[in-house]
């Protein structure tokens, strides 16, 4: 990116990240409880944990590669 003189995009908000990661991995949106749990979490690694959890779900095996 540097050689092309492109600036990286700002990190996505938690709300946008949550929506994108669910759609990209499972093809569905999170339910209200899943969204609330993620958005209320103060864990510094909550995004990493969510990704790992989504990759373990049966829906990923059906939707993923």
N, C-alpha and C positions, 0 to 999 in steps of 0.2 A: 504494500500500500504506500509505503514511504517513497519508493522509486517512482510511483505513479502520481505522487503528490496528492494522495487521497487521505482525508481525515476519517478516522474511525467514527462510527455512529456512537452516540451516547448510549450507555446501558439502558435497557428497557426498565420501566417501572415494574414493581412486583405484579401488578394487575395484568399488564401486557405480557410479561414473561409467563405467568400462569396460563393465560389463554393460549399463547403460542405453543408452549411445551406440551400441553394436553392435545391440541389439534395436531401438532407435528408427530407425536408419538402414538397416539391412540385414535385420532380422528374424531374425538368427541370433546365436549367442554366439561370442565369439572362440575360436580354437583355442588350445592350450596355448602355442605359440610366440608368438603375437600377445599373449596376456595377459602372458607373462613379459617380453617386450620392453618393453611399456608400463609394467608395474609396476616393473621394474628401472631404468627411465630416470630420470635426475635433471634432465633438461632442464626449465627453468621453463615452457616453452610446449608441453609434451608433449600436453596436452589439445587445444590448437588444432591441432597437427600431426596428431593422430589424427583429428580431425573432418575436416580437409581430405583426408586419405588415404582415409577411408571414403566421402566424397562423390565421389571419383574412381573408385571401384570399380564394376565392371559390375553387381554385385549391387544397388547403390543405384539404378541406372537401372531395374532390374526391380521393385524393391520400393518405391522412392520415388514422389513425385508425378508 
